Amino acid sequence: MSGKESLSLDEFATAPRRQRSPATPAPDRAPDESLAAPQSAPAPAATEETAKGPVSGEASKALRQMKRERMKGASHFVNVNLDRETKRRLKLASFNMETSMQHLMEKAIRQYLDANGF
């Protein structure tokens, strides 16, 4: 095929689209079952929407209370910028004492606060 030749859409074989009609019953159902099912389906959906409002408010309130209870004992983080020498000393102390740097920092902060009456 040279650069001047081009293909048109008519030259491509395409399958025709299937037409779906919502009124045709499913082949495995009896005709009376297919008519009964669409009438019963919208009713529960309507009741769920009306009942969702008050339940949703109670659920969100319960969720907020649960989050508050969980946060009472939770850890809160503090970031500290250390110069290289202080960080090296902290790391060496943690290695020598076989404990984490975080534990040493927590212990030092508690000791400082207790010593200064906070």
Number of C-alpha atoms within 10 A of each C-alpha: 6 5 5 5 7 7 8 7 7 7 7 8 7 8 6 6 6 6 6 7 7 7 8 9 14 11 8 7 10 10 12 9 11 16 13 10 10 10 9 10 10 10 10 9 11 11 10 10 9 10 11 13 11 9 11 11 11 12 13 11 12 12 12 12 12 11 11 12 11 10 11 8 8 9 7 6 6 5 5 7 7 10 8 9 9 11 13 12 11 18 16 13 15 17 12 9 11 9 12 13 17 11 11 16 14 11 11 12 12 13 12 12 10 10 9 8 7 7
